[in-house]
């Protein structure tokens, strides 16, 4: 990781995710490991933003392109945007392998440089908790949507601890997990994760009510919070240790759909 006088918090965040790109798709909740989970994601997306039907969609902080491909499956014309070239390399390789016509671009999700009112739909997964300035980001996303366009935010509070967190930690001390997919980042990456977390707006955890408030301030109408992510979590749980699955099921995780007024 580079360190110099002009090295900013944004650079730190970009480099953290770039260094995670190689193993990103090994982790449950990033890549999809079953058709049951894929179907659950399709159902969540369709429930809030409808079928693709050739509509223009933007996947912000697309990473390795998992959500981009789900949107493509549903018939959207997809642009995936990420600030990490390492992540985008993985996303482009998937698209080539699957013959999926998805446009991937390297940009900052808080400063996209995309044309105003050019998208029917914007989707983000696990991006909002990393934002330095969500007010500016939400204003930017509002401007990218066509009148009547929809924003779907899928996120959660991954910071607050509960009884299930403590149970998982005790269990991990008592046994060496043997899951075929990785649940942990490793000690060094965990420390970097904490450094990144300390500098973001939602350092205490991204809560649905605060995101709804900020979206309304940005001009979005009718933000609706959807807590019904159980089908996704149950499919993911089959690939996790039971304490990790229990912790995920009890976390403050949500989807929020909001609309730019006509």
C-alpha positions in Angstrom: 0.0 0.0 0.0 1.4 3.4 -1.0 2.0 6.1 1.5 2.9 9.7 0.7 1.9 13.3 1.4 -0.9 13.3 -1.2 -2.2 9.9 -0.4 -5.9 10.4 0.5 -8.6 8.5 2.3 -10.1 7.8 -1.1 -6.8 6.3 -2.3 -6.7 4.1 0.8 -10.2 2.8 0.1 -9.4 2.1 -3.6 -6.2 0.3 -2.7 -7.8 -1.8 0.0 -10.5 -3.1 -2.4 -7.9 -3.6 -5.2 -5.8 -5.8 -2.9 -8.9 -7.8 -2.1 -9.8 -8.4 -5.7 -7.8 -11.6 -6.1 -9.8 -13.5 -3.4 -13.0 -11.4 -3.5 -15.1 -14.0 -5.3 -14.1 -16.7 -2.8 -16.2 -15.1 -0.1 -19.9 -15.8 0.7 -21.9 -12.7 0.1 -19.7 -11.5 -2.8 -19.9 -14.2 -5.5 -22.9 -16.4 -5.9 -22.5 -20.1 -5.0 -25.8 -21.6 -5.9 -28.7 -21.3 -8.3 -31.0 -20.8 -5.2 -29.1 -17.7 -4.3 -29.1 -16.4 -7.9 -32.9 -16.8 -8.0 -33.3 -15.0 -4.7 -31.2 -12.0 -6.0 -33.2 -11.9 -9.2 -36.4 -11.9 -7.2 -35.2 -9.0 -4.9 -34.1 -6.9 -7.9 -37.3 -7.5 -9.9 -39.5 -6.8 -6.8 -38.2 -3.3 -6.6 -37.2 -2.2 -10.1 -39.1 -4.6 -12.4 -37.9 -6.4 -15.5 -35.0 -5.1 -17.5 -36.7 -4.7 -20.9 -33.6 -2.9 -22.3 -33.6 -0.2 -19.7 -30.3 1.5 -18.9 -28.9 0.5 -15.5 -25.8 1.5 -13.5 -24.1 -0.9 -11.0 -22.1 1.4 -8.7 -19.0 -0.1 -7.1 -19.6 -3.1 -9.2 -16.5 -5.0 -8.0 -16.1 -8.2 -9.9 -19.4 -7.7 -11.6 -21.7 -10.0 -9.6 -24.7 -7.6 -9.5 -23.9 -6.4 -13.1 -24.4 -10.0 -14.3 -27.6 -10.4 -12.3 -28.9 -7.2 -14.0 -27.8 -8.5 -17.4 -29.6 -11.8 -16.7 -32.8 -9.7 -16.2 -32.5 -7.9 -19.5 -31.1 -4.6 -18.4 -28.4 -2.7 -20.5 -25.7 -2.6 -17.9 -22.8 -0.3 -17.0 -20.6 -1.5 -14.1 -18.6 1.3 -12.4 -15.7 0.7 -10.0 -12.6 2.6 -8.9 -10.4 -0.5 -8.7 -8.8 -1.7 -12.0 -8.1 -5.0 -10.3 -11.8 -5.5 -9.6 -12.7 -4.4 -13.1 -10.3 -6.9 -14.6 -12.1 -9.7 -12.9 -15.5 -8.3 -14.0 -14.4 -8.0 -17.6 -13.0 -11.5 -17.6 -16.4 -12.9 -16.4 -18.2 -10.9 -19.1 -15.9 -12.3 -21.8 -16.3 -15.8 -20.5 -20.1 -15.5 -20.4 -20.4 -13.5 -23.6 -22.2 -10.8 -21.7 -22.3 -7.3 -23.3 -21.6 -5.3 -20.2 -19.8 -1.9 -20.2 -17.3 -1.6 -17.4 -15.7 1.7 -16.5 -13.2 2.9 -13.9 -14.7 5.8 -12.0 -15.3 7.0 -8.4 -18.9 6.1 -7.4 -19.1 9.5 -5.6 -18.0 11.4 -8.7 -19.0 9.3 -11.7 -18.6 11.8 -14.6 -21.5 10.1 -16.3 -24.2 12.1 -18.2 -27.0 13.6 -16.3 -30.4 11.8 -16.5 -29.0 8.9 -18.4 -30.1 5.9 -16.3 -33.4 4.3 -15.6 -32.0 2.4 -12.7 -29.1 2.5 -10.3 -28.1 -0.4 -8.0 -25.5 -0.5 -5.3 -24.6 -3.4 -3.1 -22.4 -2.9 0.0 -21.2 0.5 -1.2 -23.0 3.0 1.0 -21.2 2.0 4.2 -17.9 2.9 2.5 -18.9 6.4 1.4 -17.0 9.4 2.7 -19.7 11.9 1.8 -23.1 10.2 1.3 -24.9 13.5 0.9 -22.8 14.4 -2.2 -23.0 10.8 -3.5 -26.8 10.7 -3.2 -27.1 14.1 -5.0 -24.8 12.7 -7.7 -26.9 9.5 -8.1 -30.1 11.6 -8.2 -28.7 13.6 -11.0 -27.8 10.5 -13.0 -31.4 9.1 -13.0 -34.0 10.0 -15.5 -37.3 11.4 -14.0 -39.1 8.4 -12.5 -35.9 6.4 -12.3 -35.2 4.2 -9.3 -32.3 3.7 -6.9 -31.9 0.3 -5.2 -29.4 0.3 -2.2 -28.5 -3.1 -0.7 -26.5 -2.6 2.4 -26.3 -3.1 6.1 -24.7 -2.4 9.5 -21.6 -4.6 9.5 -20.1 -2.9 12.5 -22.5 -3.2 15.4 -21.9 -6.3 17.5 -24.7 -8.6 18.9 -24.9 -11.9 20.8 -24.5 -13.8 17.5 -21.2 -11.9 16.8 -19.9 -12.9 20.2 -21.0 -16.5 19.7 -19.2 -16.7 16.4 -16.0 -15.3 17.9 -16.0 -17.9 20.7 -16.7 -20.7 18.2 -13.8 -19.6 15.9 -11.5 -19.7 18.9 -12.5 -23.2 19.7 -12.3 -24.7 16.2 -10.5 -24.2 13.0 -13.2 -23.8 10.3 -13.1 -26.0 7.2 -15.6 -24.3 5.0 -14.8 -24.7 1.3 -15.2 -20.9 0.8 -13.5 -18.2 2.8 -15.3 -16.4 5.5 -12.4 -14.3 6.8 -10.1 -11.7 5.4 -7.0 -12.6 7.3 -5.4 -10.5 10.1 -3.6 -8.0 7.9 -6.6 -7.2 5.7 -8.8 -7.0 8.8 -6.6 -4.3 10.2 -6.8 -2.4 6.9 -10.5 -2.8 7.0 -10.7 -1.2 10.4 -8.5 1.7 9.1 -10.9 2.3 6.2 -13.9 2.0 8.5 -12.6 4.7 10.9 -12.6 7.3 8.1 -16.0 6.8 6.5 -19.3 8.5 7.3 -21.0 5.4 8.6 -18.0 4.4 10.8 -20.5 3.4 13.5 -22.5 1.2 11.0 -24.9 2.0 8.2 -28.4 2.1 9.5 -31.5 2.1 7.2 -33.2 5.1 8.9 -30.2 7.4 8.4 -29.9 6.4 4.7 -33.6 7.0 4.2 -33.2 10.5 5.8 -30.2 11.4 3.5 -32.0 10.1 0.4 -35.0 12.2 1.2 -32.7 15.3 1.6 -31.2 14.6 -1.8 -34.7 14.8 -3.4 -35.6 11.1 -3.6 -39.3 10.2 -3.0 -40.9 7.3 -1.2 -37.9 5.5 0.1 -39.1 2.0 1.0 -37.0 -0.2 3.3 -37.2 -4.0 2.5 -36.0 -6.3 5.4 -37.1 -9.5 3.6 -33.7 -10.8 2.5 -34.2 -14.2 4.1 -34.1 -16.2 0.8 -30.7 -14.7 0.0 -29.4 -15.3 3.5 -30.6 -18.9 3.7 -29.0 -19.7 0.4 -25.7 -18.2 1.5 -25.9 -20.0 4.9 -25.5 -23.3 3.1 -21.9 -22.2 2.3 -21.0 -20.9 5.8 -20.1 -22.2 9.2 -23.3 -22.2 11.3 -22.1 -19.4 13.7 -21.4 -17.2 10.7 -24.7 -17.9 9.1 -26.5 -17.2 12.4 -24.7 -13.9 12.7 -25.6 -12.9 9.2 -29.3 -13.7 9.8 -29.3 -11.4 12.9 -27.5 -8.4 11.4 -29.2 -5.1 10.4 -29.2 -5.8 6.6 -31.7 -4.3 4.2 -32.6 -3.1 0.7 -33.9 0.5 0.2 -35.6 1.5 -3.0 -36.2 5.2 -3.7 -37.5 7.1 -6.8 -36.4 10.3 -8.5 -39.7 12.4 -9.0 -41.1 12.7 -12.5 
